[in-house]
Amino acid sequence: MSRYKAEVTVIPKDGVLDIQGKAVERTLVSNGYESVGEVRVGRFIRFVVEAGDESSASDIVRAAADDLLVNDLVESCTFILEPLP
């Protein structure tokens, strides 16, 4: 079995109201960062997966995201896998 570090990023889908993102955007702009816009605030989840190969690890991460980590009605996710020594 190989070990992989999974880093999952979950953010609200485009078109879904992101109150936290709007608050962060207003604060950034009011503090001089006028060029910042379209801020989205989400979650970052990191965990280790044991699997036979990278494809199997990817399947496990995708299943975990679909089952437990993401509300697919209002959120989307991306993830990165990195082999561990």
Secondary structure as UniProt FT lines:
FT   STRAND          2..12
FT   TURN            14..15
FT   HELIX           19..30
FT   TURN            31..32
FT   TURN            34..35
FT   STRAND          43..51
FT   HELIX           54..64
FT   HELIX           65..69
FT   TURN            72..74
FT   STRAND          75..83
//
